[in-house]
Amino acid sequence: QDAINLYSEILKKKKNDPQLLYLLGTAYLQVGNIERGIEQLKKSISIKPENLFVHSNLGNALKDLKCYEEAIASYDKAIEINPNYAEIHNNKGNALKNLKLYTEAIASYDKAIEINPNYFFAYNNKGNALKNLERYDDAIANFDKAIKINSNYVEAHHNKGNILKDLKRYEEAIASYDKA
């Protein structure tokens, strides 16, 4: 809230500063005022449309509101600006997964992994998409890759345990849950 107050005060003097609008929008998102955050981010984009992070944050906010198609459009704009930013491909994959477009989501996760082979979040998310396609062995392999990169990543252990439980491989499932 202090940041919101500060940025709002500065904007009185530096009206329509795209960076300040971006910072103000991001601060609104951080305090949970998603609609106001989106409003400020869109203002920033209208002034300076080539800011990768504004499009990325806007996509995240829209995804949080379950406006997945709009979120994907924001991620695509960010990817146009910089196609080599793994997190945006991962986030786009999450929006696609929420639309049950699992094959497209996997392609986005693969792009994130291609850019950053150590991006364990993308392996985990790809594993979840593969699970939804009932490709269980491939899903487990991706959870294992995430765990190999970050052995303390609880979510990957938990997701692996869920698949193993569903496959009635209970002892292995329990071991994954214990690790989580």
Secondary structure in CASP SS format (residue, H / E / C, confidence):
PFRMAT SS
TARGET T0000
AUTHOR 0000-0000-0000
METHOD secondary structure of the structure
MODEL  1
Q C 1.00
D H 1.00
A H 1.00
I H 1.00
N H 1.00
L H 1.00
Y H 1.00
S H 1.00
E H 1.00
I H 1.00
L H 1.00
K H 1.00
K H 1.00
K C 1.00
K C 1.00
N C 1.00
D C 1.00
P H 1.00
Q H 1.00
L H 1.00
L H 1.00
Y H 1.00
L H 1.00
L H 1.00
G H 1.00
T H 1.00
A H 1.00
Y H 1.00
L H 1.00
Q H 1.00
V C 1.00
G C 1.00
N C 1.00
I H 1.00
E H 1.00
R H 1.00
G H 1.00
I H 1.00
E H 1.00
Q H 1.00
L H 1.00
K H 1.00
K H 1.00
S H 1.00
I H 1.00
S H 1.00
I H 1.00
K C 1.00
P C 1.00
E C 1.00
N C 1.00
L H 1.00
F H 1.00
V H 1.00
H H 1.00
S H 1.00
N H 1.00
L H 1.00
G H 1.00
N H 1.00
A H 1.00
L H 1.00
K H 1.00
D H 1.00
L C 1.00
K C 1.00
C C 1.00
Y H 1.00
E H 1.00
E H 1.00
A H 1.00
I H 1.00
A H 1.00
S H 1.00
Y H 1.00
D H 1.00
K H 1.00
A H 1.00
I H 1.00
E H 1.00
I H 1.00
N C 1.00
P C 1.00
N C 1.00
Y C 1.00
A H 1.00
E H 1.00
I H 1.00
H H 1.00
N H 1.00
N H 1.00
K H 1.00
G H 1.00
N H 1.00
A H 1.00
L H 1.00
K H 1.00
N H 1.00
L C 1.00
K C 1.00
L C 1.00
Y H 1.00
T H 1.00
E H 1.00
A H 1.00
I H 1.00
A H 1.00
S H 1.00
Y H 1.00
D H 1.00
K H 1.00
A H 1.00
I H 1.00
E H 1.00
I H 1.00
N C 1.00
P C 1.00
N C 1.00
Y C 1.00
F H 1.00
F H 1.00
A H 1.00
Y H 1.00
N H 1.00
N H 1.00
K H 1.00
G H 1.00
N H 1.00
A H 1.00
L H 1.00
K H 1.00
N H 1.00
L C 1.00
E C 1.00
R C 1.00
Y H 1.00
D H 1.00
D H 1.00
A H 1.00
I H 1.00
A H 1.00
N H 1.00
F H 1.00
D H 1.00
K H 1.00
A H 1.00
I H 1.00
K H 1.00
I H 1.00
N C 1.00
S C 1.00
N C 1.00
Y C 1.00
V H 1.00
E H 1.00
A H 1.00
H H 1.00
H H 1.00
N H 1.00
K H 1.00
G H 1.00
N H 1.00
I H 1.00
L H 1.00
K H 1.00
D H 1.00
L C 1.00
K C 1.00
R C 1.00
Y H 1.00
E H 1.00
E H 1.00
A H 1.00
I H 1.00
A H 1.00
S H 1.00
Y H 1.00
D H 1.00
K H 1.00
A C 1.00
END
